[in-house]
Amino acid sequence: MSEWDAIKGLSAPARRALANAGHATLKDLTKVTEAALTELHGMGPKAVTALRDALKEKGLSFKK
């Protein structure tokens, strides 16, 4: 089970997009911008919102 499986609202295509891009943890997402994530096939606005919320819960954020 990956860290992505625990994030509510994150679809299977979005989880695959993250894995295929080499992102294994939320901390990995602190190195990328939201704009870069939206370019991934399978990553929609709902998934980005779910990831933003999950990052915020951990005191983290996307790269500015």
A tleap script that builds the chain and sets N, CA, C and O, in Angstrom:
source leaprc.protein.ff14SB
mol = sequence {
  NMET SER GLU TRP ASP ALA ILE LYS GLY LEU
  SER ALA PRO ALA ARG ARG ALA LEU ALA ASN
  ALA GLY HIE ALA THR LEU LYS ASP LEU THR
  LYS VAL THR GLU ALA ALA LEU THR GLU LEU
  HIE GLY MET GLY PRO LYS ALA VAL THR ALA
  LEU ARG ASP ALA LEU LYS GLU LYS GLY LEU
  SER PHE LYS CLYS
}
set mol.1.N position { 0.846 -1.180 0.000 }
set mol.1.CA position { 0.000 0.000 0.000 }
set mol.1.C position { 0.891 1.242 0.000 }
set mol.1.O position { 1.806 1.362 0.814 }
set mol.2.N position { 0.614 2.153 -0.913 }
set mol.2.CA position { 1.422 3.363 -0.983 }
set mol.2.C position { 0.794 4.457 -0.131 }
set mol.2.O position { -0.348 4.337 0.312 }
set mol.3.N position { 1.541 5.506 0.087 }
set mol.3.CA position { 1.036 6.650 0.841 }
set mol.3.C position { -0.174 7.274 0.133 }
set mol.3.O position { -1.058 7.838 0.779 }
set mol.4.N position { -0.203 7.167 -1.200 }
set mol.4.CA position { -1.297 7.759 -1.982 }
set mol.4.C position { -2.622 7.077 -1.713 }
set mol.4.O position { -3.668 7.720 -1.804 }
set mol.5.N position { -2.611 5.796 -1.385 }
set mol.5.CA position { -3.846 5.063 -1.144 }
set mol.5.C position { -4.620 5.606 0.051 }
set mol.5.O position { -5.837 5.435 0.134 }
set mol.6.N position { -3.923 6.257 0.973 }
set mol.6.CA position { -4.553 6.759 2.192 }
set mol.6.C position { -5.176 8.145 2.013 }
set mol.6.O position { -5.847 8.638 2.919 }
set mol.7.N position { -4.964 8.769 0.871 }
set mol.7.CA position { -5.467 10.129 0.667 }
set mol.7.C position { -6.869 10.075 0.069 }
set mol.7.O position { -7.067 9.604 -1.051 }
set mol.8.N position { -7.827 10.564 0.835 }
set mol.8.CA position { -9.229 10.563 0.402 }
set mol.8.C position { -9.396 11.478 -0.806 }
set mol.8.O position { -8.885 12.598 -0.822 }
set mol.9.N position { -10.108 10.997 -1.808 }
set mol.9.CA position { -10.377 11.790 -2.996 }
set mol.9.C position { -9.336 11.666 -4.091 }
set mol.9.O position { -9.440 12.329 -5.123 }
set mol.10.N position { -8.339 10.830 -3.881 }
set mol.10.CA position { -7.286 10.657 -4.879 }
set mol.10.C position { -7.610 9.420 -5.726 }
set mol.10.O position { -7.548 8.291 -5.238 }
set mol.11.N position { -7.949 9.642 -6.976 }
set mol.11.CA position { -8.372 8.553 -7.862 }
set mol.11.C position { -7.202 7.652 -8.256 }
set mol.11.O position { -6.034 8.012 -8.104 }
set mol.12.N position { -7.547 6.488 -8.759 }
set mol.12.CA position { -6.527 5.545 -9.232 }
set mol.12.C position { -5.666 6.157 -10.344 }
set mol.12.O position { -4.447 5.994 -10.312 }
set mol.13.N position { -6.258 6.861 -11.333 }
set mol.13.CA position { -5.403 7.480 -12.357 }
set mol.13.C position { -4.428 8.503 -11.773 }
set mol.13.O position { -3.288 8.608 -12.226 }
set mol.14.N position { -4.875 9.252 -10.772 }
set mol.14.CA position { -3.995 10.234 -10.141 }
set mol.14.C position { -2.866 9.529 -9.381 }
set mol.14.O position { -1.717 9.966 -9.430 }
set mol.15.N position { -3.192 8.446 -8.684 }
set mol.15.CA position { -2.148 7.686 -7.965 }
set mol.15.C position { -1.126 7.120 -8.941 }
set mol.15.O position { 0.075 7.150 -8.675 }
set mol.16.N position { -1.608 6.600 -10.080 }
set mol.16.CA position { -0.680 6.076 -11.092 }
set mol.16.C position { 0.181 7.194 -11.666 }
set mol.16.O position { 1.374 7.002 -11.900 }
set mol.17.N position { -0.413 8.353 -11.893 }
set mol.17.CA position { 0.345 9.489 -12.432 }
set mol.17.C position { 1.474 9.876 -11.484 }
set mol.17.O position { 2.593 10.141 -11.920 }
set mol.18.N position { 1.181 9.907 -10.199 }
set mol.18.CA position { 2.212 10.246 -9.210 }
set mol.18.C position { 3.323 9.197 -9.212 }
set mol.18.O position { 4.506 9.536 -9.226 }
set mol.19.N position { 2.937 7.934 -9.199 }
set mol.19.CA position { 3.927 6.857 -9.183 }
set mol.19.C position { 4.778 6.882 -10.447 }
set mol.19.O position { 5.998 6.734 -10.375 }
set mol.20.N position { 4.146 7.067 -11.598 }
set mol.20.CA position { 4.887 7.087 -12.863 }
set mol.20.C position { 5.842 8.276 -12.956 }
set mol.20.O position { 6.857 8.211 -13.649 }
set mol.21.N position { 5.515 9.353 -12.261 }
set mol.21.CA position { 6.384 10.530 -12.258 }
set mol.21.C position { 7.483 10.426 -11.192 }
set mol.21.O position { 8.325 11.315 -11.070 }
set mol.22.N position { 7.463 9.333 -10.424 }
set mol.22.CA position { 8.509 9.112 -9.423 }
set mol.22.C position { 8.234 9.721 -8.064 }
set mol.22.O position { 9.140 9.839 -7.240 }
set mol.23.N position { 6.986 10.112 -7.820 }
set mol.23.CA position { 6.614 10.689 -6.533 }
set mol.23.C position { 6.058 9.580 -5.641 }
set mol.23.O position { 4.996 9.023 -5.920 }
set mol.24.N position { 6.780 9.266 -4.570 }
set mol.24.CA position { 6.364 8.172 -3.699 }
set mol.24.C position { 5.743 8.648 -2.387 }
set mol.24.O position { 5.002 7.903 -1.746 }
set mol.25.N position { 6.040 9.885 -1.985 }
set mol.25.CA position { 5.547 10.397 -0.709 }
set mol.25.C position { 5.070 11.835 -0.856 }
set mol.25.O position { 5.373 12.509 -1.842 }
set mol.26.N position { 4.322 12.291 0.137 }
set mol.26.CA position { 3.900 13.695 0.150 }
set mol.26.C position { 5.101 14.629 0.153 }
set mol.26.O position { 5.080 15.681 -0.486 }
set mol.27.N position { 6.133 14.248 0.864 }
set mol.27.CA position { 7.328 15.103 0.930 }
set mol.27.C position { 7.924 15.319 -0.467 }
set mol.27.O position { 8.494 16.375 -0.740 }
set mol.28.N position { 7.794 14.331 -1.341 }
set mol.28.CA position { 8.271 14.489 -2.723 }
set mol.28.C position { 7.572 15.656 -3.419 }
set mol.28.O position { 8.162 16.320 -4.270 }
set mol.29.N position { 6.314 15.900 -3.053 }
set mol.29.CA position { 5.538 16.940 -3.712 }
set mol.29.C position { 5.954 18.349 -3.307 }
set mol.29.O position { 5.545 19.321 -3.942 }
set mol.30.N position { 6.759 18.469 -2.262 }
set mol.30.CA position { 7.244 19.791 -1.867 }
set mol.30.C position { 8.286 20.305 -2.859 }
set mol.30.O position { 8.687 21.467 -2.805 }
set mol.31.N position { 8.716 19.434 -3.756 }
set mol.31.CA position { 9.735 19.796 -4.756 }
set mol.31.C position { 9.134 20.131 -6.114 }
set mol.31.O position { 9.864 20.454 -7.051 }
set mol.32.N position { 7.791 20.057 -6.232 }
set mol.32.CA position { 7.129 20.353 -7.508 }
set mol.32.C position { 6.019 21.385 -7.298 }
set mol.32.O position { 5.474 21.516 -6.202 }
set mol.33.N position { 5.702 22.099 -8.350 }
set mol.33.CA position { 4.621 23.085 -8.283 }
set mol.33.C position { 3.286 22.424 -8.609 }
set mol.33.O position { 3.237 21.346 -9.201 }
set mol.34.N position { 2.214 23.088 -8.215 }
set mol.34.CA position { 0.882 22.589 -8.575 }
set mol.34.C position { 0.737 22.546 -10.089 }
set mol.34.O position { 0.152 21.614 -10.641 }
set mol.35.N position { 1.269 23.555 -10.751 }
set mol.35.CA position { 1.172 23.618 -12.216 }
set mol.35.C position { 1.841 22.406 -12.861 }
set mol.35.O position { 1.319 21.852 -13.829 }
set mol.36.N position { 2.982 21.996 -12.334 }
set mol.36.CA position { 3.676 20.829 -12.881 }
set mol.36.C position { 2.840 19.565 -12.679 }
set mol.36.O position { 2.805 18.698 -13.552 }
set mol.37.N position { 2.172 19.460 -11.538 }
set mol.37.CA position { 1.338 18.281 -11.288 }
set mol.37.C position { 0.161 18.208 -12.247 }
set mol.37.O position { -0.191 17.127 -12.720 }
set mol.38.N position { -0.446 19.346 -12.534 }
set mol.38.CA position { -1.624 19.332 -13.402 }
set mol.38.C position { -1.285 18.900 -14.825 }
set mol.38.O position { -2.174 18.543 -15.597 }
set mol.39.N position { -0.014 18.933 -15.167 }
set mol.39.CA position { 0.410 18.487 -16.498 }
set mol.39.C position { 0.488 16.969 -16.613 }
set mol.39.O position { 0.575 16.435 -17.718 }
set mol.40.N position { 0.456 16.271 -15.478 }
set mol.40.CA position { 0.524 14.810 -15.498 }
set mol.40.C position { -0.800 14.233 -15.986 }
set mol.40.O position { -1.869 14.671 -15.563 }
set mol.41.N position { -0.723 13.257 -16.869 }
set mol.41.CA position { -1.922 12.578 -17.372 }
set mol.41.C position { -2.589 11.861 -16.203 }
set mol.41.O position { -1.960 11.048 -15.526 }
set mol.42.N position { -3.863 12.165 -15.969 }
set mol.42.CA position { -4.603 11.534 -14.882 }
set mol.42.C position { -4.732 12.404 -13.651 }
set mol.42.O position { -5.421 12.042 -12.697 }
set mol.43.N position { -4.068 13.556 -13.668 }
set mol.43.CA position { -4.090 14.446 -12.504 }
set mol.43.C position { -5.046 15.603 -12.778 }
set mol.43.O position { -4.734 16.505 -13.556 }
set mol.44.N position { -6.202 15.572 -12.140 }
set mol.44.CA position { -7.199 16.619 -12.328 }
set mol.44.C position { -7.279 17.548 -11.142 }
set mol.44.O position { -6.551 17.376 -10.165 }
set mol.45.N position { -8.164 18.539 -11.216 }
set mol.45.CA position { -8.304 19.526 -10.145 }
set mol.45.C position { -8.682 18.910 -8.794 }
set mol.45.O position { -8.202 19.350 -7.750 }
set mol.46.N position { -9.539 17.899 -8.822 }
set mol.46.CA position { -9.947 17.252 -7.570 }
set mol.46.C position { -8.751 16.574 -6.890 }
set mol.46.O position { -8.611 16.638 -5.668 }
set mol.47.N position { -7.904 15.936 -7.672 }
set mol.47.CA position { -6.719 15.271 -7.119 }
set mol.47.C position { -5.741 16.296 -6.545 }
set mol.47.O position { -5.170 16.083 -5.475 }
set mol.48.N position { -5.551 17.390 -7.248 }
set mol.48.CA position { -4.636 18.430 -6.759 }
set mol.48.C position { -5.148 19.006 -5.446 }
set mol.48.O position { -4.366 19.258 -4.530 }
set mol.49.N position { -6.455 19.214 -5.352 }
set mol.49.CA position { -7.042 19.711 -4.107 }
set mol.49.C position { -6.833 18.715 -2.968 }
set mol.49.O position { -6.487 19.106 -1.853 }
set mol.50.N position { -7.041 17.438 -3.248 }
set mol.50.CA position { -6.840 16.405 -2.226 }
set mol.50.C position { -5.384 16.380 -1.760 }
set mol.50.O position { -5.111 16.230 -0.569 }
set mol.51.N position { -4.458 16.528 -2.699 }
set mol.51.CA position { -3.039 16.533 -2.342 }
set mol.51.C position { -2.674 17.792 -1.560 }
set mol.51.O position { -1.906 17.727 -0.601 }
set mol.52.N position { -3.223 18.938 -1.968 }
set mol.52.CA position { -2.965 20.193 -1.250 }
set mol.52.C position { -3.435 20.067 0.202 }
set mol.52.O position { -2.732 20.467 1.130 }
set mol.53.N position { -4.636 19.505 0.382 }
set mol.53.CA position { -5.176 19.322 1.734 }
set mol.53.C position { -4.318 18.364 2.561 }
set mol.53.O position { -4.074 18.609 3.742 }
set mol.54.N position { -3.863 17.277 1.942 }
set mol.54.CA position { -3.019 16.304 2.645 }
set mol.54.C position { -1.682 16.929 3.034 }
set mol.54.O position { -1.174 16.686 4.129 }
set mol.55.N position { -1.117 17.728 2.142 }
set mol.55.CA position { 0.137 18.419 2.460 }
set mol.55.C position { -0.074 19.377 3.631 }
set mol.55.O position { 0.730 19.420 4.562 }
set mol.56.N position { -1.156 20.139 3.575 }
set mol.56.CA position { -1.439 21.124 4.618 }
set mol.56.C position { -1.564 20.465 5.988 }
set mol.56.O position { -1.101 21.011 6.989 }
set mol.57.N position { -2.196 19.283 6.030 }
set mol.57.CA position { -2.352 18.540 7.288 }
set mol.57.C position { -1.003 18.196 7.908 }
set mol.57.O position { -0.878 18.080 9.128 }
set mol.58.N position { 0.000 18.033 7.058 }
set mol.58.CA position { 1.350 17.679 7.535 }
set mol.58.C position { 2.246 18.902 7.687 }
set mol.58.O position { 3.427 18.773 8.009 }
set mol.59.N position { 1.685 20.091 7.456 }
set mol.59.CA position { 2.482 21.314 7.555 }
set mol.59.C position { 3.393 21.526 6.364 }
set mol.59.O position { 4.403 22.222 6.472 }
set mol.60.N position { 3.051 20.936 5.227 }
set mol.60.CA position { 3.849 21.029 4.025 }
set mol.60.C position { 3.066 21.768 2.935 }
set mol.60.O position { 1.875 22.036 3.090 }
set mol.61.N position { 3.738 22.090 1.851 }
set mol.61.CA position { 3.071 22.717 0.709 }
set mol.61.C position { 3.843 22.417 -0.571 }
set mol.61.O position { 4.996 21.987 -0.544 }
set mol.62.N position { 3.168 22.658 -1.689 }
set mol.62.CA position { 3.828 22.509 -2.986 }
set mol.62.C position { 4.928 23.554 -3.109 }
set mol.62.O position { 4.923 24.561 -2.400 }
set mol.63.N position { 5.865 23.310 -4.010 }
set mol.63.CA position { 6.911 24.271 -4.317 }
set mol.63.C position { 6.245 25.519 -4.886 }
set mol.63.O position { 5.298 25.422 -5.667 }
set mol.64.N position { 6.734 26.671 -4.499 }
set mol.64.CA position { 6.173 27.952 -4.994 }
set mol.64.C position { 6.725 28.319 -6.332 }
set mol.64.O position { 6.362 29.357 -6.886 }
savepdb mol mol.pdb
quit
